[in-house]
């Protein structure tokens, strides 16, 4: 029973929290802005689903701006629907960006010391 509850707790904590717990990451920073995230939420009050591309892009722009505040290497774990390449270009950021898709999880990292390079 304890092991099963432990597994549930780890799933609820999310991938980033699990990396902190295991010592794989030293710091966990918030990338989301609650207003941008709520505006991009496709589920409406009446239960209908409406996708707003401009709200999604604004949310991703906010994520990129928050990531660019950090010096050094940044790791972000996103679901497969996100692609920050156009947002990074729009911000004029000098980063190396790479992503790998593992099942439905995309891992992205950047190094602000270099020019923009995208590896797929």
Residue, then its C-alpha position, 0 to 999 in steps of 0.5 A: x500500500x505504501x509503495x502504491x501511494x508513493x507512486x501516486x504521489x510521484x505522478x502527481x508531483x510531476x516530472x520536474x519535482x521528481x528531478x528535484x527530489x532525486x537530485x537531478x535538478x538543483x532549482x525549479x523555477x516557474x515558467x508560466x504566467x497564470x493570466x497567459x495560461x488561463x487565457x490559453x485554456x481551451x476549455x470554456x466555462x460551458x465545457x466547450x473546447x475552443x483553441x485560440x492560437x494567439x493566446x497559445x502563442x502569447x503563453x509560449x512567449x511568456x514561457x520563453x521570456x521567463x526562461x531567458x531570465x536565467x543564466x546558464x543551461x535551462x531544461x523545460x519539460x513540455x507536452x508534445x503540443x508545444x514548440x518554442x522555436x518560433x517564440x525564441x526567434x521572435x524574442x531575438x534570443x541567442x540560444x542553442x535549442x534542442x529537443x527530444x521526444x520521448x513518448x509524449x514528453x518533449x525536453x528542451x534546453x538552451x544555452x544563452x552564450x551561443x547563437x541560435x541553433x536548432x537541432x531536431 
